Amino acid sequence: MNEIIPLSISIGGGLAGGTLLLIAAYALRSLLITRLGLAIKNEYDEKLEALKSELKNNQEEFKADLQKKETELSALRSGSLSGITNRQQVVFQRKLEAVEKVWSGVHIMRKSKEVFRVLHFITYEKEGKQKTKTDKFQYILDEVTKIEEKNEDRFPDLLKYTEKEQPFVSEILWAHLKAYQYTIVLTTTQLLNELSGSSNPTRINMISNVLIESLPEYKDQIIEKKGEIFYALLPALEKSILKEIKSILNGEEDDVLAINQASNILKSVDALNAKSSFSEITNEVVSTARDNAIKTTEAPIKV
């Protein structure tokens, strides 16, 4: 009995010691796990903070770079627009100069228009038609002399005067300008030839084609009256020229109809030009007037 008690104590002590060891091992394990978790968390937190800091720095750098690019783009856009605006202003200023010279050229043609008026009067007006041939040439001589006393050319070349302006005016304006000049000069030549007994119906028909293309609203009157109405149509041609000048000043561009009309006018004018150059036409007007004036008045026209 006495032997059994120490054994029980020994066994009991061994169990208690084992339990304590287990408890100590568990506690140690928990401590290690806790410390390891804290170490991992601290490392993670540090890396996270470092990453956040890096992202923040990158974001600030990105914003700064974006701001810089926006500034550069804005400066480039502003410079480009400024350049375009300056070019547009230069071109528009040149257009202003061009249309001013074109209208000045139309004004210069008034001298040729006056000679046209004289020939129209003696050919178609009742009072002029009643004059004898001698009186008609004397009338021409007197009227042309009055024009010459102004010390101005009777037949200035309108297109040559304005040729440098062509790139800065619309196609339809240039076409009307050519129609205006050739109507005046060619019809004057034709009327002089008719007066001297040399008629050319083909030329009248060709001038009619030019006027029909330039002033289609007068087509029926042109076909019916032909040369008789040509002088009366000059104000309408001048109005068309002025209309196109105003369109340029308003910044308007030719539409398809205007471009097609311009093409048709120029084709008709080119057909006229193929028959005689402008210098030949001018010489014809002057020489015909001079020759007939000499025959009827024995006094040449000053040229």
NORPE-V356241 format. One record per backbone hydrogen bond with DSSP energy under -1.0 kcal/mol. CO is the residue of the C=O (numbers start at 0). NH is the residue of the N-H. If there is no record, write none. Layout:
co = [CO | CO]
nh = [NH | NH]
This chain:
co = [0 | 2 | 3 | 4 | 5 | 6 | 7 | 8 | 9 | 10 | 11 | 12 | 13 | 14 | 15 | 16 | 17 | 18 | 19 | 20 | 21 | 22 | 23 | 24 | 25 | 26 | 27 | 28 | 29 | 30 | 31 | 32 | 33 | 34 | 35 | 36 | 37 | 38 | 39 | 40 | 41 | 42 | 43 | 44 | 45 | 46 | 47 | 48 | 49 | 50 | 51 | 52 | 53 | 54 | 55 | 56 | 57 | 58 | 59 | 60 | 61 | 62 | 63 | 64 | 65 | 66 | 67 | 68 | 69 | 70 | 71 | 72 | 73 | 74 | 75 | 76 | 77 | 78 | 79 | 80 | 81 | 82 | 83 | 84 | 85 | 86 | 87 | 88 | 89 | 90 | 91 | 92 | 93 | 94 | 95 | 96 | 97 | 98 | 99 | 100 | 101 | 102 | 103 | 104 | 106 | 107 | 108 | 109 | 110 | 111 | 112 | 113 | 114 | 115 | 116 | 117 | 118 | 119 | 120 | 124 | 125 | 127 | 131 | 132 | 133 | 134 | 135 | 136 | 137 | 138 | 139 | 140 | 141 | 142 | 143 | 144 | 146 | 147 | 155 | 156 | 157 | 161 | 162 | 164 | 165 | 169 | 170 | 171 | 172 | 173 | 174 | 175 | 176 | 177 | 178 | 179 | 180 | 181 | 182 | 183 | 184 | 185 | 186 | 187 | 188 | 189 | 190 | 191 | 192 | 193 | 199 | 200 | 201 | 202 | 203 | 204 | 205 | 206 | 207 | 208 | 209 | 210 | 214 | 215 | 217 | 218 | 219 | 220 | 221 | 224 | 225 | 228 | 230 | 232 | 233 | 234 | 235 | 236 | 237 | 238 | 239 | 240 | 241 | 242 | 243 | 244 | 245 | 246 | 247 | 254 | 255 | 256 | 257 | 258 | 259 | 260 | 261 | 262 | 263 | 264 | 265 | 266 | 267 | 268 | 269 | 271 | 271 | 276 | 277 | 278 | 279 | 280 | 281 | 282 | 283 | 284 | 285 | 286 | 287 | 288 | 289 | 290 | 291 | 292 | 293]
nh = [4 | 6 | 7 | 8 | 9 | 10 | 11 | 12 | 13 | 14 | 15 | 16 | 17 | 18 | 19 | 20 | 21 | 22 | 23 | 24 | 25 | 26 | 27 | 28 | 29 | 30 | 31 | 32 | 33 | 34 | 35 | 36 | 37 | 38 | 39 | 40 | 41 | 42 | 43 | 44 | 45 | 46 | 47 | 48 | 49 | 50 | 51 | 52 | 53 | 54 | 55 | 56 | 57 | 58 | 59 | 60 | 61 | 62 | 63 | 64 | 65 | 66 | 67 | 68 | 69 | 70 | 71 | 72 | 73 | 74 | 75 | 76 | 77 | 78 | 79 | 80 | 81 | 82 | 83 | 84 | 85 | 86 | 87 | 88 | 89 | 90 | 91 | 92 | 93 | 94 | 95 | 96 | 97 | 98 | 99 | 100 | 101 | 102 | 103 | 104 | 105 | 106 | 107 | 108 | 109 | 110 | 112 | 113 | 114 | 115 | 116 | 117 | 118 | 119 | 120 | 121 | 122 | 123 | 124 | 128 | 129 | 130 | 135 | 136 | 137 | 138 | 139 | 140 | 141 | 142 | 143 | 144 | 145 | 146 | 147 | 148 | 149 | 150 | 157 | 160 | 161 | 164 | 165 | 167 | 168 | 173 | 174 | 175 | 176 | 177 | 178 | 179 | 180 | 181 | 182 | 183 | 184 | 185 | 186 | 187 | 188 | 189 | 190 | 191 | 192 | 193 | 194 | 195 | 197 | 196 | 203 | 204 | 205 | 206 | 207 | 208 | 209 | 210 | 211 | 212 | 213 | 214 | 217 | 218 | 221 | 222 | 223 | 224 | 225 | 227 | 228 | 232 | 233 | 236 | 237 | 238 | 239 | 240 | 241 | 242 | 243 | 244 | 245 | 246 | 247 | 248 | 249 | 251 | 250 | 258 | 259 | 260 | 261 | 262 | 263 | 264 | 265 | 266 | 267 | 268 | 269 | 270 | 271 | 272 | 273 | 274 | 275 | 280 | 281 | 282 | 283 | 284 | 285 | 286 | 287 | 288 | 289 | 290 | 291 | 292 | 293 | 294 | 295 | 296 | 297]
